[in-house]
């Protein structure tokens, strides 16, 4: 009896000192449990598990996934038993602080970066409620998008996690520079990262990293929506491409290249860029180069689809934009099918801001129209995009240790991706933002 009393007293003393084995066995406190009727348990294989419980800690991270509908004392239960649960989606190409419209030209000279940040907050919320819990913003005023990134990170405004490029690095007069205005207005609106010559482009890249860029975006070719009849071919020199890539990689940043024309695509890839945005005219050499290293194509099929419609409707695009939009819209659709037939590694991206924010999920349907299976389309927005943005240890799957970025839909998206255009439940980093 005396021995048992001494053991019990010792256990009480250990608990008082915080060293109890009982406390260690309890593990982290479960704050929320999602009861999932069907769960995409493994996006890589398409394995679906039924009647699962996702355990989430107070820090917004996933503690585990267990079979059955379990409960824990003090944990909130989120009932998704009638729905299909998936990882939150990742859009690898958006422009949150702007949106293409009939007033695009006048807004360039009437809106301030503060306007961009506030509009960005509105668009970030739309994007989040559409089921996209992470985005890469590839081209915006530095002050506007970096402030928005910080506000979301600090939970001051609702929105997806943002990987931000800020202002693109572009050749003088190129796609991301000011075009189409009187010369003195072009000077005022000029991109601070416009550069000519290898040394100047290296300096612009380093300056953008200093400003806070997570990734470097370059405009390797002309663009559809630049208000100049300069085509969509190569605009940087080979030496300029190499200087940008070398400067970015030496400072721990990946480089993604807006590129339509095949000459610019392949020159940028030979210089070492990590991914291609749009890729409208990729060819077999592009495929070979894309397969070297951990490279991705972000096809943004919705951008082509949307500007093609605007070109026919009239009233939004300028004459220079309209001519390019009609051609590139058709060719981007063909590129999507070519990429799928040649097994190019693809990450999901929409170029939203060209198209209205919040309709990002239509890209899934366009990918399926191009020959991707529903699962392959979903993979582009989960495991592929997470790998592309170097977020594989943070999001893209529903697994212990990752952020609780979780969505749910009615129906079966593996049979019909159209269900993804009507997301009914959204959780980002453990906080519920939508539950219809």
N, C-alpha and C positions, 0 to 999 in steps of 0.2 A: 504493500500500500504506500509506504514511504517513497519507494522508487518511482511509482507512477505519479505521485504528487510532485516530485522533483522534476520529472520530465515535463509535466503540464506547466509547471511554473517557468521552466526554461523556454517553452514554446511561447508563453505569454510575453516573456521578456524580449524574445526575438521579434515578435510582432510589434512591440512598442518601439523597437529600434529600426523598424522598417525592413528587417531582414527575414521575414517569414517566408517559408516555402509555400504556405497557402497563398500569399499575395503574389508570389512569382507564378504560381500555377494559374491564377485567375486571368492573366494576360491583359491586353489593352481592353478598355471599356468599349463595348459595342454601343454606338449612339443611334444607328439606323439600320433597319433590315428591310431589304426589298424582296418581296415574294414575287418571283418571276415564273409565269406559267410556262413560257418557253424562253430559253436563253441561248444566244450564240456563244457557246462556251469556248470555241476555238475558231477564230476567223480564218486561220491558216488552212484548216481542213474542212470547215463548214459544219463541224460537229455541233448539234443542237441537243441541249439537255432540258428535260421537263421538270417542273415542280422543284425549283431551286430557290435558295435563300442567299442573298448577297449581303454580307456583314460589313458595315462601314463604321469606321472610328470617328471620334469627335474631330480629328484633324483632317477629315475629308478624304481619307485613303481607305482602300479596300483591305479588310482584315482577312477575308476568306469567302469561299463559296461552298455551301453545304447542301446536300440533297434534302428534299422535303421542305415543308413550311415551318421553320423553327421560330422560336421566340426567345428573347432574353430580357431579363428584368431591367426595366428602365429604358429599353430601346424603343424608338418609334418604328411602327410597322408601315411600310409603303406598299399598298396592294396593287400589284401588276400581274395578278394570276390569270387574267384573261388576255394578256398581251404578250407580244414578242419583244424581248429585251435584247439590246445590242450595246456595244461600246459607243460613246459619243463620237460623232463624225469629225473629221479633220478636212478643212478646205485649204489647200496649199497655195491659193492665189486669190486674194480679195483686195479691194480698195475701200476700206470702211468709211473714210472721211469724205467720200464724194459719190455721186451717182449721175450717170449720163442722162441728159435731158435737153429740152429745147433751149434752155437758158445757159448752156454750158459755156459759151464764149463770154457772155457778160458776167457770169459768176467768177470767172478767172480774175476779173479786175474789181469786183465788188465785195467778195467774201474774204474774210481774214482767217488765219490759222485757228483762232478761237471758234469761228463758225464751223470750221472743219472738225474740230474736236467735239463740239456739241452734236453736230450731225452724225459724227462717228459713233457717239454714245447711243444714239437712236438706232443706227444701223447695226451696231454690235448686238443690241437687244434682239432685233429682228432675226439676226443670224443665229443667236443662241437658241431662241424659241423654235427655230427650224431644225434644231437637233445638232448644230455644229458647235462643239465645245472647245475647239481649237482652230485657229486660222493663222495663215501667214499673210501679212499685209505687205504687198510688194509694190510700193510706190506711193508716197504721200509726203506732205510737208512734215519735216522732222518734229517741230514743236507740237503739232496736232496729234500725230499718231503715237509719239512717245509718251505724251501726257495721257492719252487714252489707254495705252498699254499699262501704265502705272496705276491709273484709277481702277482698272479691272483687277489688277494683281492685288490691290489693297482693298478689294471688295467695296469700293465706293460707288461703282455703277455696275449693273449686270452686263456680262458679255463673255465671249469665248476667250480663252488663253490666246495671247497674241505673240507671234514671232514676227518682229517688225524689221523691214528693210529701211524704212524712211525714204528719203529722196534717192532716186536711181542715179547711177553713174552713166552718163550719156555723152556721145560726141556733141560738140557745138552744132546746134541746129538739128540734132537728132530727135528721135521719137519722144524722149522725155524732156526735151528742152522746149522753150517757148517758140511757137510758130504761128504765123497767120495774122499777126498784129502789125501795126506801124513799128518801124525800127526802134523808136524810143520807148515804146511799150514793151517790145520784146526784151529790151535791156533790163527793164524793171522786173519783168516776170522770169528772167533767165534762171535756169536750174543752177544752184551753186555748185553742183557736181559736174557740170558740163566741162569737158576737157578735150584737148587736142595734143597729141604727142604722148609717148610712153611715160615720161617723167611726170607730166601734169596729171595723167590718169592714175598713176600710182599715188600721187599726192591726194587726189580727190577720194580715192578709196580709203586711204588711211584717215583722212579727215572725217569721212562718214562713219567709220568704226569708232573714232573718238567721240562722235556725236551720240553714239548709242545703238548703232545698227546691230541686230542679231545676225543678219545675213546680208550679203551684198547683192543687189539687183542691178544688172546692166541691161541696156537696150542694145543688143548685138546687131539688130537690123532695124530697118524702118518699121513703122507700125500703121495699122489701119486707121486709128483714131488721131494720129498727129495731123494737124491741119496744114499739110503740105503735100504736094504731088511729088514726093521723093521716092516712091516705091517701097518695097518691103525687103530689099536686099541688104547685103552687108554694109555697115556704116563705120565701124571701128576698123583700124588696121590690125594686122596680125600682131604687131609689136605692142599695140595698145591693149589688146586682149590679154596677152601674156603678162604685161605689167600689172594689170588689175588683178588677175588670178594670183600671181605671185605675192602681191601685197596683201591680199585678203587671206590667203592660206597661211602666210607667215604670222598673221595675227589671229589665227584660230577661227576664221569665218569662211563659210561656204559661199560659193558664187552661183547664182542662178541667172540665166540669160533669157530675156525676152527675145525670141527669134522666130521669124517667119520664113525668110528666104533660105534655101539650102546652103548657099555659099556662107552666109553668116552663121547658120547652125553648125556646120562642120568646122569652120574656122574657130568658133568659140569652144567646141568640144576638143579640138586638137590643142587648144591653149590650156585646157584643163578645167573648164567650168564643170560644176557638179550636177547641174540639171538644166533642162531646156523648157521654157514656158511657151506654149502654143505649138511650135514645131510644125507649122502648116505644110511645109514642103520637105519633110524628112525623106531621105532615100536610103538605099541599102548601106551606103557608107555611114550615114547617120546611125543606123541600127548597130553597125559594128562598133562605132565609137561609143555609143550609149551603153554597150555591154561591157565596156572597160571600167572597172571600179564600181563603186556604189553610186551609180548615176540613175537619174529618173527623168522621164518625160512627163510634163504636166500639160495635158492636151487642151484644157479649157474649151471643150466643144461647145459649151453654152454661149461663150462669147461670140463665136462664129455664127451660131444659130440666131442669136439675138440681133447682132448688127445686120445680118442678112434681112431680117424682118424690118428693121428700121430703114434700111436702104430702099425697100419697096414702098413703105408707108410714106416716107418723106416727112419734112418738118423738123427733124432733129439733127441729122448729119449734114455737114457741109458738102459741097460738090466734090472736094478732094477726098473726103472720107467715104462718100457714097460709092465712088468708082472702085476704091480698094475693097470696101465691104462686100460688094456684090461678087467679086472674084474670090476673095479669101474665104467667105462664108461657105461656098460650095467646096472649096479645096480642103478646108479643115475637116469637113465631114468625111471626105475620102481618106484623109490622114489618119483619122481615128480607126478606121477599118484596117488600114495598112499597118498601123502600130500593133493592133491585136493579132493580125495574121503572122507578124514577125516576132511575137512574144517580147515586145519591148516592155521593160519595167515601167509601170505607170503609177503616178501618184495623183490623187483626185485634186482638181482645181477648177474654179469656175470663172475667174476674173470678175466676180460680182462687184458692182460699181459701174461696170459696162452694162450688165443686166441689173435689174432691181434687186436690192438686198432682200434676203429672206426666201428666195425661190431657188436657193443653191441646189436642192435635192433633185431638180430636173436633170442635172448632169448625169445622174444614175441612169435615167431613161435613155439619154443620148449615148452613153457608153454601151448599154445593152443593144441599142439600135446599130451600133458599130461592130457588134459581134461578141462583146463580153457577156459572160453568164452573169446572172444576178449576184452570185457569190463573188465572182471576180471584180465586179463593180464595187461591191461593199469592201472588198480587200483594199482597193485603191484608196478608200477614205478612212481606213483603220490601220492595219499593220503596215501597209506600204507607205502611207503618208507619215506615220509616226517614225518609220525608219528614215524616210527622206528628210524630215525636219530634225532628226536626231533626238526624238522624244520617245523612243521605244521603252525606256525605263520609267516613263511618266504616264503615258496614255496610249490608246489604240487597242487595248484589250481590257477585259474584265478579269483581273487577276490580283492576288495579294500583293500589296505594296504599291500598286499603281493608284493614281488619282481616281476618285469615284466619278468618272465622266460616263454617264449612263443614260440611255434613251429607251423609249418603248413605243411601239406602233401596234395598231390593230392589223390583223391579217398576217400573211407570211411573206416577208420581203425576199426570201430565197426563191419564191415562186413568182412574185410580182413586185418589181422594184417601185412601182407607182405608189405602193403603200408608204414609202419613205418620204413622200411629199406631204404627208399628214402625220407628223410626229405628235404623239399625245402626251408624252412624259419626257421631261428633260431634267437631269441632274448634272451639275458641273462642279467638280471639286468638292463633292459631298453636299452641296446646297441644292434643294429642289427649286426650280424656276418655273416649271409647268407641270400640271397634273390634271388633265381634263377628265 
